[in-house]
């Protein structure tokens, strides 16, 4: 592994984790920038859990929270992916990455600029290839998922999650009002329609259909009204401990984009 070709990923959620794995397996030193309070729903497959627990492992990739860029090399030598709390990207110029991938998936640009690295790549809506980044990766499910866009933008955000087995908007459960999240089920549980998945203060939120609880925010946290809180999947046989098909697709697309654009 050569430390002079650093890949920096903004975001450590479940989709970003697919990006991290592809670059890490290809032999690149990868570092991740995250917020102090990650909001990944699919926590069992999100390396951002290292921010809360110090260390997180997803499949064969181990991420470790560090407190300064000076500890990057130590993590890489130990075969780990370092993760820094840096939502504003103040460490970017110190790390001097060869490639930076914005995998925050915020549906808008939170400060990524085309000149932040030799190659800059943005995932999903909010980026324009040739203006904000060198290349954009399409994140909308369908025929173009994972397509590298070199001129223009990804499809606009519809506000609806992709359809899976006939389910779309009702796959995502949101907070009915601001308050404290109390979990009644654990990630990986099979939940029947009508069962309480979580409460916000005293207000219960029930399953709209029978499915697998694929993700949920941490128990006990304070959440605002309307926040995405849990993810229910009608495919009851899927794993909640392995990287998803979409995350693997986006990871491969990001790796392809860098190798092509560099």
N, C-alpha and C positions, 0 to 999 in steps of 0.2 A: 504494500500500500504506500503510495507516494502522497505526502502531506501537502504538496504544492498544487494539487488539483482538488480543492475542497468543494463539496456540494453542500449548500446551505438550504434548508427547507424551512419555510415559514408555516407553522402549524404542525400539530402532532396528533390530530384526530384520526379516525379510522381510515379515511381515504388517504390522508397524508402518510399514514403508516405504510400503505402499499407502495407509495413513492419511495419512502426511506428504504424499504426492503430491497427494491430493485437496484437502487444505486449501491447499497451496502454489499449486496451479493455480487455486483459487478466489480467490486474491489476499490470503490471510491471512499475516501474519508467523508462521512456525512455528519452534519451537525443540525440541530433543530432549535428554532426559536419559538417559544410559546408564551401564553399569558400566565399570570400568577394564579388564575382560577380557571382552568380549562373547562369548556362546556361540551366536551364530546359525550354523545349519548351512548354510543357503542364502546363502552369503557374497556371491555375485555379484549378488544382488538385495537386499542388506541395507545400508542407509546406515550401520549401526553399524561398518562397516569403516573409517570415518573416525577412529574411536578409535585404531586401530592404525596407519593410514597417514597420518593428518592430513587427508586429503581423500578422499571417495568420491563416485562418480556412479552413479546408477541411472536409466536412461532420461534424462529431461530435468531431473532434480533433482540438485543438487550439495550435499553436506553437508560442513561444515568443522569440525574440532575447535577449540574455543576454551577458554581457561583461566579465564574469568570472565564474569559476566553483562554487564559493562561493554562487551563486544565484540559483543553481540547486534546492535545497530543497524548496525554496520559490515558484518556478514555480509548482513543483509537488504538494505542499499543495494547490495551487490554481486550481489544475486540468488541468494544462497546460504542454506542452512539451517544455523544454528549448532547444534553438538552439544557438550554439557558432560558431564564425568564427575561424576555425582551420583546414585548409586543410592538414597540415603536421602531425596532431595528437599529438601535444605537450602536450595537456591536458589529454591524455589517462591515463597516470600513476597517475595523480592526481584524476581522477574520479574513477579509479580502478573498471571497469565494470565486472560483472559476465559474460556478453556476449557482444561481439562486432560483428556487422554485417556490412560488407563492401558492401554497396548498391549504390556505386558511378556509377556502370555500365559503367566503362571506357574501358571495354574490355581488360584491363591489370591491373596488381597490382600496385597501387600507394603508396605502403609502408606498407601495412597490413602484420603483422607477426603472426604466430600461438601462440606466447606467450604473446600477448597484452591483453588477457582476459582468464578467465577460459575456455570459449567456444568461438571460433572464427569461423565465417561463411562468405563465399564469394559468391556473386551472379554473375554467368555467367563466361565467359572466363577470363583467367588471373590468376586463382587460382588452386592449386593442393591440394586436400584433403590429409592430413597427412604430408604435407610439409609447405605450406603457411597458411593453415587454418585447422580446424578440419573437417569441412564439406563444400561442394560446392552445390549450388542450380542451377539446370539447368534453363536457361532463354530462350532457343530457343523455339519458338512456335511449337507445335506439340505434339506427344504422350508423350514425356518425360518432358514437361514443368512442373516445380516445383519439379522434382525428387531430392531427397537427395542423393548426391554422397559422399561416405565415403572413397573411394580409387580411385584416379585419378582426371580427370579434366572434366569440362563442354565441350560441343561441341565447336569447334573453331569458331571464328567470321567470318561470311561470307562476311561482309561488306554491306549486304543488309538487309533492314527491313523486318520483317515477312509479308507474303502475306495476305491481307485482301480484300475479294471480288474481287480477281483477280489483285489487285494493290500491288506493292512492292516498287521498287526503286523510282517510280514517286510519291509516297506518301510524300516523304521528299523533301523539297525545300531548296536549298543551296544558299549561297551568290555567285554571279558570279565573284565578285572581292572584295577587301577590300574597306570599306567605311562606311558611316553612314546609318543606317537602318531607313527608313521611312515607317511606316505601312499605308496601304490603306484599310485594313479590320480589323475587330476585331475578337478575338477568339469567336467561336460560330456562326459566319456568314455562311450562305449557299453561296458558291462561284460557279459561272458558269465557265465552261471551257473557257479559254482565258482571263478571267478578271484579272486585276492586283491585286496581293495580297500585295506586298511590292516593294519598290525600294531600291537599294543601290546606294546612291548619285543620279544620274539621270537614272540609268539602271533599267527598270521594270522587275519584275519576275511575270509571269502569272500562273494561275492554269492550269495544264495539263489535268484535267478532272473536272467534276462537283462533288462537295463534301462539307463536313463540315470542316471549318477551326478549327481544334482541338487544335492547339497550335502555338505560335509564340513568338520569343524573344521580349524583351521590345523595344518600339518605341524610336528612337533617339540614340541608342547605336552604338558604333563603332565595326564593326565585320570584321574578316579576310576572305580572299577568301576561298570558299569551306565550310564555317561553316554551320552546320545545323541550319536553320533559322525558318522554318515553317513546319507544319504537316497537311496534307489534308487527310481526311478520306472519302472513298466512301459511307460509311454507314451514310446517312444523318439524321437518326433518333436517333443517340446516344446522350448521355448527355456529355457536357464538364465540368460539375460541380460535377461529382461523380467519385470515384475511379474506374479504369478500371478492367476488368476481369483478365487481366494478372497481374496487381499490387496486386489484392486480392489473386491470386494464389501464387505469390511469397511471400507475407506476411504470408500466412498460412503455407507455406513450411518452412520459416525461424523460425516461432514459433515452429513448429513440430521439426525442427532440434535442437533447443536449449533444449526443454523438453526431447528429446531423448538423447542428448549428455551430458547433465549435470549430 
